[in-house]
């Protein structure tokens, strides 16, 4: 098993790879963040887009307060 120190990785990399950065409708960079949660004995993951680490934390806080299931996804349309 390999253990990756994300703190050390963050210190050595100034910018994430291009696939983890997008531009919003105003041209501002938005980054992909990993989320982790535990359910029973298992650890699960999700991902969100946020403008910064602090923004990602605020989004998680908002999720804790208001997250709900909207429905099952069946398809994705890319334009």
PDB file with one MODEL, atoms N, CA, C and O in Angstrom:
MODEL        1
ATOM      1  N   UNK A   1       0.849  -1.176   0.000  1.00  0.00           N
ATOM      2  CA  UNK A   1       0.000   0.000   0.000  1.00  0.00           C
ATOM      3  C   UNK A   1       0.890   1.233   0.000  1.00  0.00           C
ATOM      4  O   UNK A   1       1.908   1.267   0.691  1.00  0.00           O
ATOM      5  N   UNK A   2       0.513   2.237  -0.766  1.00  0.00           N
ATOM      6  CA  UNK A   2       1.226   3.505  -0.816  1.00  0.00           C
ATOM      7  C   UNK A   2       0.407   4.577  -0.109  1.00  0.00           C
ATOM      8  O   UNK A   2      -0.809   4.661  -0.283  1.00  0.00           O
ATOM      9  N   UNK A   3       1.079   5.384   0.680  1.00  0.00           N
ATOM     10  CA  UNK A   3       0.418   6.491   1.364  1.00  0.00           C
ATOM     11  C   UNK A   3       0.955   7.783   0.781  1.00  0.00           C
ATOM     12  O   UNK A   3       2.166   7.990   0.715  1.00  0.00           O
ATOM     13  N   UNK A   4       0.058   8.640   0.363  1.00  0.00           N
ATOM     14  CA  UNK A   4       0.445   9.917  -0.237  1.00  0.00           C
ATOM     15  C   UNK A   4       0.180  11.028   0.762  1.00  0.00           C
ATOM     16  O   UNK A   4      -0.925  11.124   1.296  1.00  0.00           O
ATOM     17  N   UNK A   5       1.167  11.863   1.025  1.00  0.00           N
ATOM     18  CA  UNK A   5       0.988  13.028   1.888  1.00  0.00           C
ATOM     19  C   UNK A   5       0.529  14.193   1.029  1.00  0.00           C
ATOM     20  O   UNK A   5       1.317  14.764   0.276  1.00  0.00           O
ATOM     21  N   UNK A   6      -0.755  14.548   1.141  1.00  0.00           N
ATOM     22  CA  UNK A   6      -1.281  15.635   0.329  1.00  0.00           C
ATOM     23  C   UNK A   6      -0.674  16.976   0.718  1.00  0.00           C
ATOM     24  O   UNK A   6      -0.522  17.853  -0.131  1.00  0.00           O
ATOM     25  N   UNK A   7      -0.325  17.147   1.997  1.00  0.00           N
ATOM     26  CA  UNK A   7       0.319  18.391   2.419  1.00  0.00           C
ATOM     27  C   UNK A   7       1.665  18.557   1.712  1.00  0.00           C
ATOM     28  O   UNK A   7       1.972  19.641   1.216  1.00  0.00           O
ATOM     29  N   UNK A   8       2.464  17.502   1.664  1.00  0.00           N
ATOM     30  CA  UNK A   8       3.763  17.577   0.984  1.00  0.00           C
ATOM     31  C   UNK A   8       3.576  17.789  -0.512  1.00  0.00           C
ATOM     32  O   UNK A   8       4.318  18.554  -1.128  1.00  0.00           O
ATOM     33  N   UNK A   9       2.594  17.121  -1.096  1.00  0.00           N
ATOM     34  CA  UNK A   9       2.325  17.275  -2.520  1.00  0.00           C
ATOM     35  C   UNK A   9       1.920  18.707  -2.838  1.00  0.00           C
ATOM     36  O   UNK A   9       2.373  19.274  -3.832  1.00  0.00           O
ATOM     37  N   UNK A  10       1.062  19.302  -1.992  1.00  0.00           N
ATOM     38  CA  UNK A  10       0.630  20.679  -2.188  1.00  0.00           C
ATOM     39  C   UNK A  10       1.813  21.638  -2.116  1.00  0.00           C
ATOM     40  O   UNK A  10       1.867  22.620  -2.857  1.00  0.00           O
ATOM     41  N   UNK A  11       2.763  21.355  -1.223  1.00  0.00           N
ATOM     42  CA  UNK A  11       3.927  22.234  -1.054  1.00  0.00           C
ATOM     43  C   UNK A  11       4.832  22.215  -2.280  1.00  0.00           C
ATOM     44  O   UNK A  11       5.480  23.215  -2.587  1.00  0.00           O
ATOM     45  N   UNK A  12       4.881  21.082  -2.984  1.00  0.00           N
ATOM     46  CA  UNK A  12       5.814  20.959  -4.106  1.00  0.00           C
ATOM     47  C   UNK A  12       5.192  21.356  -5.441  1.00  0.00           C
ATOM     48  O   UNK A  12       5.913  21.594  -6.410  1.00  0.00           O
ATOM     49  N   UNK A  13       3.874  21.428  -5.503  1.00  0.00           N
ATOM     50  CA  UNK A  13       3.188  21.759  -6.760  1.00  0.00           C
ATOM     51  C   UNK A  13       2.471  23.081  -6.611  1.00  0.00           C
ATOM     52  O   UNK A  13       1.649  23.262  -5.712  1.00  0.00           O
ATOM     53  N   UNK A  14       2.788  24.001  -7.498  1.00  0.00           N
ATOM     54  CA  UNK A  14       2.119  25.288  -7.460  1.00  0.00           C
ATOM     55  C   UNK A  14       0.758  25.238  -8.131  1.00  0.00           C
ATOM     56  O   UNK A  14      -0.172  25.922  -7.704  1.00  0.00           O
ATOM     57  N   UNK A  15       0.636  24.434  -9.179  1.00  0.00           N
ATOM     58  CA  UNK A  15      -0.611  24.373  -9.947  1.00  0.00           C
ATOM     59  C   UNK A  15      -1.011  22.919 -10.154  1.00  0.00           C
ATOM     60  O   UNK A  15      -0.158  22.058 -10.367  1.00  0.00           O
ATOM     61  N   UNK A  16      -2.321  22.646 -10.089  1.00  0.00           N
ATOM     62  CA  UNK A  16      -2.776  21.295 -10.409  1.00  0.00           C
ATOM     63  C   UNK A  16      -2.715  21.043 -11.914  1.00  0.00           C
ATOM     64  O   UNK A  16      -2.623  21.981 -12.706  1.00  0.00           O
ATOM     65  N   UNK A  17      -2.766  19.780 -12.297  1.00  0.00           N
ATOM     66  CA  UNK A  17      -2.808  19.430 -13.717  1.00  0.00           C
ATOM     67  C   UNK A  17      -4.038  20.053 -14.360  1.00  0.00           C
ATOM     68  O   UNK A  17      -5.033  20.310 -13.682  1.00  0.00           O
ATOM     69  N   UNK A  18      -3.977  20.294 -15.651  1.00  0.00           N
ATOM     70  CA  UNK A  18      -5.031  21.002 -16.390  1.00  0.00           C
ATOM     71  C   UNK A  18      -6.405  20.346 -16.260  1.00  0.00           C
ATOM     72  O   UNK A  18      -7.417  21.047 -16.256  1.00  0.00           O
ATOM     73  N   UNK A  19      -6.464  19.036 -16.154  1.00  0.00           N
ATOM     74  CA  UNK A  19      -7.754  18.350 -16.067  1.00  0.00           C
ATOM     75  C   UNK A  19      -8.488  18.641 -14.764  1.00  0.00           C
ATOM     76  O   UNK A  19      -9.674  18.335 -14.641  1.00  0.00           O
ATOM     77  N   UNK A  20      -7.800  19.226 -13.797  1.00  0.00           N
ATOM     78  CA  UNK A  20      -8.404  19.530 -12.507  1.00  0.00           C
ATOM     79  C   UNK A  20      -8.677  21.024 -12.325  1.00  0.00           C
ATOM     80  O   UNK A  20      -8.955  21.484 -11.217  1.00  0.00           O
ATOM     81  N   UNK A  21      -8.595  21.770 -13.418  1.00  0.00           N
ATOM     82  CA  UNK A  21      -8.863  23.212 -13.389  1.00  0.00           C
ATOM     83  C   UNK A  21      -9.782  23.547 -14.557  1.00  0.00           C
ATOM     84  O   UNK A  21      -9.577  23.077 -15.676  1.00  0.00           O
ATOM     85  N   UNK A  22     -10.796  24.365 -14.285  1.00  0.00           N
ATOM     86  CA  UNK A  22     -11.696  24.865 -15.331  1.00  0.00           C
ATOM     87  C   UNK A  22     -11.823  26.368 -15.170  1.00  0.00           C
ATOM     88  O   UNK A  22     -11.337  26.943 -14.196  1.00  0.00           O
ATOM     89  N   UNK A  23     -12.462  26.981 -16.105  1.00  0.00           N
ATOM     90  CA  UNK A  23     -12.808  28.400 -16.002  1.00  0.00           C
ATOM     91  C   UNK A  23     -14.321  28.499 -15.884  1.00  0.00           C
ATOM     92  O   UNK A  23     -15.046  27.797 -16.589  1.00  0.00           O
ATOM     93  N   UNK A  24     -14.801  29.364 -14.997  1.00  0.00           N
ATOM     94  CA  UNK A  24     -16.240  29.569 -14.890  1.00  0.00           C
ATOM     95  C   UNK A  24     -16.684  30.540 -15.984  1.00  0.00           C
ATOM     96  O   UNK A  24     -15.874  30.948 -16.816  1.00  0.00           O
ATOM     97  N   UNK A  25     -17.954  30.908 -15.988  1.00  0.00           N
ATOM     98  CA  UNK A  25     -18.484  31.776 -17.045  1.00  0.00           C
ATOM     99  C   UNK A  25     -17.859  33.166 -17.045  1.00  0.00           C
ATOM    100  O   UNK A  25     -17.949  33.884 -18.041  1.00  0.00           O
ATOM    101  N   UNK A  26     -17.222  33.556 -15.929  1.00  0.00           N
ATOM    102  CA  UNK A  26     -16.538  34.842 -15.854  1.00  0.00           C
ATOM    103  C   UNK A  26     -15.042  34.732 -16.118  1.00  0.00           C
ATOM    104  O   UNK A  26     -14.318  35.725 -16.035  1.00  0.00           O
ATOM    105  N   UNK A  27     -14.575  33.513 -16.440  1.00  0.00           N
ATOM    106  CA  UNK A  27     -13.158  33.314 -16.712  1.00  0.00           C
ATOM    107  C   UNK A  27     -12.315  33.072 -15.478  1.00  0.00           C
ATOM    108  O   UNK A  27     -11.088  33.021 -15.571  1.00  0.00           O
ATOM    109  N   UNK A  28     -12.948  32.921 -14.322  1.00  0.00           N
ATOM    110  CA  UNK A  28     -12.215  32.675 -13.073  1.00  0.00           C
ATOM    111  C   UNK A  28     -11.925  31.182 -12.930  1.00  0.00           C
ATOM    112  O   UNK A  28     -12.784  30.347 -13.213  1.00  0.00           O
ATOM    113  N   UNK A  29     -10.714  30.852 -12.491  1.00  0.00           N
ATOM    114  CA  UNK A  29     -10.329  29.449 -12.319  1.00  0.00           C
ATOM    115  C   UNK A  29     -11.131  28.808 -11.189  1.00  0.00           C
ATOM    116  O   UNK A  29     -11.351  29.415 -10.142  1.00  0.00           O
ATOM    117  N   UNK A  30     -11.562  27.568 -11.424  1.00  0.00           N
ATOM    118  CA  UNK A  30     -12.266  26.774 -10.425  1.00  0.00           C
ATOM    119  C   UNK A  30     -11.601  25.389 -10.418  1.00  0.00           C
ATOM    120  O   UNK A  30     -11.280  24.849 -11.477  1.00  0.00           O
ATOM    121  N   UNK A  31     -11.399  24.825  -9.240  1.00  0.00           N
ATOM    122  CA  UNK A  31     -10.576  23.635  -9.067  1.00  0.00           C
ATOM    123  C   UNK A  31     -11.392  22.460  -8.547  1.00  0.00           C
ATOM    124  O   UNK A  31     -12.395  22.644  -7.857  1.00  0.00           O
ATOM    125  N   UNK A  32     -10.953  21.254  -8.884  1.00  0.00           N
ATOM    126  CA  UNK A  32     -11.618  20.039  -8.434  1.00  0.00           C
ATOM    127  C   UNK A  32     -11.047  19.609  -7.084  1.00  0.00           C
ATOM    128  O   UNK A  32      -9.831  19.506  -6.923  1.00  0.00           O
ATOM    129  N   UNK A  33     -11.926  19.358  -6.120  1.00  0.00           N
ATOM    130  CA  UNK A  33     -11.534  18.926  -4.780  1.00  0.00           C
ATOM    131  C   UNK A  33     -12.158  17.573  -4.467  1.00  0.00           C
ATOM    132  O   UNK A  33     -13.287  17.294  -4.874  1.00  0.00           O
ATOM    133  N   UNK A  34     -11.431  16.744  -3.753  1.00  0.00           N
ATOM    134  CA  UNK A  34     -11.934  15.453  -3.304  1.00  0.00           C
ATOM    135  C   UNK A  34     -12.535  15.608  -1.917  1.00  0.00           C
ATOM    136  O   UNK A  34     -12.005  16.330  -1.073  1.00  0.00           O
ATOM    137  N   UNK A  35     -13.647  14.923  -1.692  1.00  0.00           N
ATOM    138  CA  UNK A  35     -14.295  14.873  -0.388  1.00  0.00           C
ATOM    139  C   UNK A  35     -14.285  13.429   0.084  1.00  0.00           C
ATOM    140  O   UNK A  35     -14.318  12.507  -0.730  1.00  0.00           O
ATOM    141  N   UNK A  36     -14.240  13.231   1.385  1.00  0.00           N
ATOM    142  CA  UNK A  36     -14.241  11.891   1.945  1.00  0.00           C
ATOM    143  C   UNK A  36     -15.222  11.833   3.096  1.00  0.00           C
ATOM    144  O   UNK A  36     -15.306  12.762   3.899  1.00  0.00           O
ATOM    145  N   UNK A  37     -15.966  10.736   3.175  1.00  0.00           N
ATOM    146  CA  UNK A  37     -16.877  10.547   4.297  1.00  0.00           C
ATOM    147  C   UNK A  37     -16.938   9.073   4.662  1.00  0.00           C
ATOM    148  O   UNK A  37     -16.627   8.202   3.850  1.00  0.00           O
ATOM    149  N   UNK A  38     -17.345   8.809   5.898  1.00  0.00           N
ATOM    150  CA  UNK A  38     -17.449   7.443   6.386  1.00  0.00           C
ATOM    151  C   UNK A  38     -18.909   7.077   6.544  1.00  0.00           C
ATOM    152  O   UNK A  38     -19.721   7.877   7.007  1.00  0.00           O
ATOM    153  N   UNK A  39     -19.231   5.852   6.150  1.00  0.00           N
ATOM    154  CA  UNK A  39     -20.571   5.316   6.335  1.00  0.00           C
ATOM    155  C   UNK A  39     -20.388   3.872   6.776  1.00  0.00           C
ATOM    156  O   UNK A  39     -19.963   3.020   5.996  1.00  0.00           O
ATOM    157  N   UNK A  40     -20.715   3.610   8.032  1.00  0.00           N
ATOM    158  CA  UNK A  40     -20.443   2.293   8.584  1.00  0.00           C
ATOM    159  C   UNK A  40     -18.944   2.053   8.593  1.00  0.00           C
ATOM    160  O   UNK A  40     -18.176   2.946   8.951  1.00  0.00           O
ATOM    161  N   UNK A  41     -18.520   0.867   8.205  1.00  0.00           N
ATOM    162  CA  UNK A  41     -17.079   0.572   8.207  1.00  0.00           C
ATOM    163  C   UNK A  41     -16.352   1.055   6.946  1.00  0.00           C
ATOM    164  O   UNK A  41     -15.134   0.911   6.839  1.00  0.00           O
ATOM    165  N   UNK A  42     -17.089   1.620   6.005  1.00  0.00           N
ATOM    166  CA  UNK A  42     -16.493   2.007   4.715  1.00  0.00           C
ATOM    167  C   UNK A  42     -16.185   3.496   4.638  1.00  0.00           C
ATOM    168  O   UNK A  42     -16.819   4.316   5.302  1.00  0.00           O
ATOM    169  N   UNK A  43     -15.207   3.822   3.820  1.00  0.00           N
ATOM    170  CA  UNK A  43     -14.873   5.212   3.516  1.00  0.00           C
ATOM    171  C   UNK A  43     -15.229   5.442   2.052  1.00  0.00           C
ATOM    172  O   UNK A  43     -14.837   4.663   1.183  1.00  0.00           O
ATOM    173  N   UNK A  44     -15.975   6.515   1.780  1.00  0.00           N
ATOM    174  CA  UNK A  44     -16.454   6.839   0.448  1.00  0.00           C
ATOM    175  C   UNK A  44     -15.894   8.185   0.022  1.00  0.00           C
ATOM    176  O   UNK A  44     -15.371   8.937   0.845  1.00  0.00           O
ATOM    177  N   UNK A  45     -16.004   8.485  -1.257  1.00  0.00           N
ATOM    178  CA  UNK A  45     -15.468   9.747  -1.764  1.00  0.00           C
ATOM    179  C   UNK A  45     -16.455  10.383  -2.728  1.00  0.00           C
ATOM    180  O   UNK A  45     -17.288   9.712  -3.337  1.00  0.00           O
ATOM    181  N   UNK A  46     -16.337  11.684  -2.847  1.00  0.00           N
ATOM    182  CA  UNK A  46     -17.109  12.472  -3.804  1.00  0.00           C
ATOM    183  C   UNK A  46     -16.190  13.585  -4.279  1.00  0.00           C
ATOM    184  O   UNK A  46     -15.089  13.751  -3.755  1.00  0.00           O
ATOM    185  N   UNK A  47     -16.637  14.343  -5.264  1.00  0.00           N
ATOM    186  CA  UNK A  47     -15.821  15.459  -5.733  1.00  0.00           C
ATOM    187  C   UNK A  47     -16.706  16.668  -5.979  1.00  0.00           C
ATOM    188  O   UNK A  47     -17.882  16.543  -6.321  1.00  0.00           O
ATOM    189  N   UNK A  48     -16.115  17.839  -5.798  1.00  0.00           N
ATOM    190  CA  UNK A  48     -16.809  19.098  -6.056  1.00  0.00           C
ATOM    191  C   UNK A  48     -15.835  20.069  -6.714  1.00  0.00           C
ATOM    192  O   UNK A  48     -14.617  19.925  -6.608  1.00  0.00           O
ATOM    193  N   UNK A  49     -16.400  21.051  -7.390  1.00  0.00           N
ATOM    194  CA  UNK A  49     -15.612  22.142  -7.950  1.00  0.00           C
ATOM    195  C   UNK A  49     -15.740  23.337  -7.010  1.00  0.00           C
ATOM    196  O   UNK A  49     -16.838  23.654  -6.552  1.00  0.00           O
ATOM    197  N   UNK A  50     -14.604  24.010  -6.717  1.00  0.00           N
ATOM    198  CA  UNK A  50     -14.611  25.175  -5.837  1.00  0.00           C
ATOM    199  C   UNK A  50     -13.480  26.119  -6.259  1.00  0.00           C
ATOM    200  O   UNK A  50     -12.539  25.719  -6.944  1.00  0.00           O
ATOM    201  N   UNK A  51     -13.594  27.363  -5.839  1.00  0.00           N
ATOM    202  CA  UNK A  51     -12.619  28.393  -6.231  1.00  0.00           C
ATOM    203  C   UNK A  51     -11.330  28.349  -5.419  1.00  0.00           C
ATOM    204  O   UNK A  51     -10.294  28.837  -5.871  1.00  0.00           O
ATOM    205  N   UNK A  52     -11.389  27.762  -4.215  1.00  0.00           N
ATOM    206  CA  UNK A  52     -10.216  27.680  -3.349  1.00  0.00           C
ATOM    207  C   UNK A  52     -10.493  26.617  -2.294  1.00  0.00           C
ATOM    208  O   UNK A  52     -11.609  26.105  -2.197  1.00  0.00           O
ATOM    209  N   UNK A  53      -9.478  26.288  -1.509  1.00  0.00           N
ATOM    210  CA  UNK A  53      -9.657  25.335  -0.416  1.00  0.00           C
ATOM    211  C   UNK A  53     -10.699  25.864   0.566  1.00  0.00           C
ATOM    212  O   UNK A  53     -11.543  25.111   1.052  1.00  0.00           O
ATOM    213  N   UNK A  54     -10.633  27.159   0.853  1.00  0.00           N
ATOM    214  CA  UNK A  54     -11.589  27.771   1.775  1.00  0.00           C
ATOM    215  C   UNK A  54     -13.008  27.713   1.210  1.00  0.00           C
ATOM    216  O   UNK A  54     -13.962  27.458   1.945  1.00  0.00           O
ATOM    217  N   UNK A  55     -13.145  27.947  -0.088  1.00  0.00           N
ATOM    218  CA  UNK A  55     -14.450  27.852  -0.735  1.00  0.00           C
ATOM    219  C   UNK A  55     -14.969  26.414  -0.664  1.00  0.00           C
ATOM    220  O   UNK A  55     -16.155  26.195  -0.417  1.00  0.00           O
ATOM    221  N   UNK A  56     -14.091  25.444  -0.877  1.00  0.00           N
ATOM    222  CA  UNK A  56     -14.491  24.038  -0.772  1.00  0.00           C
ATOM    223  C   UNK A  56     -14.987  23.730   0.640  1.00  0.00           C
ATOM    224  O   UNK A  56     -15.990  23.035   0.804  1.00  0.00           O
ATOM    225  N   UNK A  57     -14.300  24.236   1.652  1.00  0.00           N
ATOM    226  CA  UNK A  57     -14.747  24.027   3.036  1.00  0.00           C
ATOM    227  C   UNK A  57     -16.115  24.654   3.280  1.00  0.00           C
ATOM    228  O   UNK A  57     -16.954  24.065   3.962  1.00  0.00           O
ATOM    229  N   UNK A  58     -16.348  25.844   2.728  1.00  0.00           N
ATOM    230  CA  UNK A  58     -17.656  26.489   2.893  1.00  0.00           C
ATOM    231  C   UNK A  58     -18.755  25.687   2.194  1.00  0.00           C
ATOM    232  O   UNK A  58     -19.874  25.589   2.697  1.00  0.00           O
ATOM    233  N   UNK A  59     -18.434  25.121   1.048  1.00  0.00           N
ATOM    234  CA  UNK A  59     -19.410  24.312   0.327  1.00  0.00           C
ATOM    235  C   UNK A  59     -19.751  23.042   1.118  1.00  0.00           C
ATOM    236  O   UNK A  59     -20.911  22.632   1.165  1.00  0.00           O
ATOM    237  N   UNK A  60     -18.752  22.429   1.730  1.00  0.00           N
ATOM    238  CA  UNK A  60     -19.003  21.245   2.562  1.00  0.00           C
ATOM    239  C   UNK A  60     -19.877  21.627   3.755  1.00  0.00           C
ATOM    240  O   UNK A  60     -20.788  20.883   4.120  1.00  0.00           O
ATOM    241  N   UNK A  61     -19.610  22.766   4.352  1.00  0.00           N
ATOM    242  CA  UNK A  61     -20.440  23.231   5.473  1.00  0.00           C
ATOM    243  C   UNK A  61     -21.896  23.409   5.024  1.00  0.00           C
ATOM    244  O   UNK A  61     -22.823  23.010   5.729  1.00  0.00           O
ATOM    245  N   UNK A  62     -22.085  24.008   3.855  1.00  0.00           N
ATOM    246  CA  UNK A  62     -23.438  24.193   3.328  1.00  0.00           C
ATOM    247  C   UNK A  62     -24.090  22.835   3.046  1.00  0.00           C
ATOM    248  O   UNK A  62     -25.292  22.669   3.252  1.00  0.00           O
ATOM    249  N   UNK A  63     -23.301  21.870   2.578  1.00  0.00           N
ATOM    250  CA  UNK A  63     -23.835  20.529   2.341  1.00  0.00           C
ATOM    251  C   UNK A  63     -24.310  19.891   3.639  1.00  0.00           C
ATOM    252  O   UNK A  63     -25.363  19.254   3.678  1.00  0.00           O
ATOM    253  N   UNK A  64     -23.526  20.067   4.705  1.00  0.00           N
ATOM    254  CA  UNK A  64     -23.930  19.505   5.998  1.00  0.00           C
ATOM    255  C   UNK A  64     -25.293  20.041   6.436  1.00  0.00           C
ATOM    256  O   UNK A  64     -26.067  19.343   7.091  1.00  0.00           O
ATOM    257  N   UNK A  65     -25.567  21.264   6.070  1.00  0.00           N
ATOM    258  CA  UNK A  65     -26.806  21.912   6.501  1.00  0.00           C
ATOM    259  C   UNK A  65     -27.979  21.639   5.566  1.00  0.00           C
ATOM    260  O   UNK A  65     -29.127  21.664   6.009  1.00  0.00           O
ATOM    261  N   UNK A  66     -27.720  21.376   4.273  1.00  0.00           N
ATOM    262  CA  UNK A  66     -28.853  21.334   3.349  1.00  0.00           C
ATOM    263  C   UNK A  66     -28.800  20.263   2.264  1.00  0.00           C
ATOM    264  O   UNK A  66     -29.665  20.250   1.389  1.00  0.00           O
ATOM    265  N   UNK A  67     -27.825  19.370   2.288  1.00  0.00           N
ATOM    266  CA  UNK A  67     -27.689  18.381   1.221  1.00  0.00           C
ATOM    267  C   UNK A  67     -28.886  17.441   1.191  1.00  0.00           C
ATOM    268  O   UNK A  67     -29.354  16.985   2.234  1.00  0.00           O
ATOM    269  N   UNK A  68     -29.375  17.155  -0.009  1.00  0.00           N
ATOM    270  CA  UNK A  68     -30.491  16.237  -0.191  1.00  0.00           C
ATOM    271  C   UNK A  68     -30.307  15.479  -1.498  1.00  0.00           C
ATOM    272  O   UNK A  68     -29.592  15.938  -2.389  1.00  0.00           O
ATOM    273  N   UNK A  69     -30.934  14.346  -1.611  1.00  0.00           N
ATOM    274  CA  UNK A  69     -30.875  13.561  -2.846  1.00  0.00           C
ATOM    275  C   UNK A  69     -31.940  14.092  -3.797  1.00  0.00           C
ATOM    276  O   UNK A  69     -33.115  14.168  -3.439  1.00  0.00           O
ATOM    277  N   UNK A  70     -31.532  14.456  -5.000  1.00  0.00           N
ATOM    278  CA  UNK A  70     -32.465  14.962  -6.012  1.00  0.00           C
ATOM    279  C   UNK A  70     -33.029  13.838  -6.864  1.00  0.00           C
ATOM    280  O   UNK A  70     -34.164  13.932  -7.331  1.00  0.00           O
ATOM    281  N   UNK A  71     -32.274  12.799  -7.071  1.00  0.00           N
ATOM    282  CA  UNK A  71     -32.701  11.682  -7.898  1.00  0.00           C
ATOM    283  C   UNK A  71     -31.520  10.966  -8.489  1.00  0.00           C
ATOM    284  O   UNK A  71     -30.386  11.434  -8.383  1.00  0.00           O
ATOM    285  N   UNK A  72     -31.774   9.829  -9.116  1.00  0.00           N
ATOM    286  CA  UNK A  72     -30.733   9.037  -9.746  1.00  0.00           C
ATOM    287  C   UNK A  72     -30.409   9.593 -11.120  1.00  0.00           C
ATOM    288  O   UNK A  72     -31.311   9.964 -11.870  1.00  0.00           O
ATOM    289  N   UNK A  73     -29.122   9.655 -11.456  1.00  0.00           N
ATOM    290  CA  UNK A  73     -28.704  10.119 -12.782  1.00  0.00           C
ATOM    291  C   UNK A  73     -28.785   8.962 -13.779  1.00  0.00           C
ATOM    292  O   UNK A  73     -28.439   7.825 -13.460  1.00  0.00           O
ATOM    293  N   UNK A  74     -29.244   9.272 -14.981  1.00  0.00           N
ATOM    294  CA  UNK A  74     -29.388   8.247 -16.019  1.00  0.00           C
ATOM    295  C   UNK A  74     -28.592   8.562 -17.270  1.00  0.00           C
ATOM    296  O   UNK A  74     -28.310   7.659 -18.058  1.00  0.00           O
ATOM    297  N   UNK A  75     -28.223   9.815 -17.475  1.00  0.00           N
ATOM    298  CA  UNK A  75     -27.494  10.176 -18.685  1.00  0.00           C
ATOM    299  C   UNK A  75     -26.758  11.492 -18.457  1.00  0.00           C
ATOM    300  O   UNK A  75     -27.058  12.242 -17.528  1.00  0.00           O
ATOM    301  N   UNK A  76     -25.805  11.745 -19.316  1.00  0.00           N
ATOM    302  CA  UNK A  76     -25.053  12.988 -19.279  1.00  0.00           C
ATOM    303  C   UNK A  76     -24.950  13.513 -20.704  1.00  0.00           C
ATOM    304  O   UNK A  76     -24.630  12.762 -21.625  1.00  0.00           O
ATOM    305  N   UNK A  77     -25.218  14.784 -20.880  1.00  0.00           N
ATOM    306  CA  UNK A  77     -25.128  15.398 -22.199  1.00  0.00           C
ATOM    307  C   UNK A  77     -24.002  16.421 -22.171  1.00  0.00           C
ATOM    308  O   UNK A  77     -24.013  17.348 -21.360  1.00  0.00           O
ATOM    309  N   UNK A  78     -23.049  16.251 -23.043  1.00  0.00           N
ATOM    310  CA  UNK A  78     -21.926  17.192 -23.121  1.00  0.00           C
ATOM    311  C   UNK A  78     -22.071  18.018 -24.373  1.00  0.00           C
ATOM    312  O   UNK A  78     -22.326  17.509 -25.464  1.00  0.00           O
ATOM    313  N   UNK A  79     -21.898  19.332 -24.176  1.00  0.00           N
ATOM    314  CA  UNK A  79     -22.052  20.217 -25.328  1.00  0.00           C
ATOM    315  C   UNK A  79     -20.775  20.655 -25.925  1.00  0.00           C
ATOM    316  O   UNK A  79     -20.775  21.404 -26.901  1.00  0.00           O
TER     317      UNK A  79
ENDMDL
END
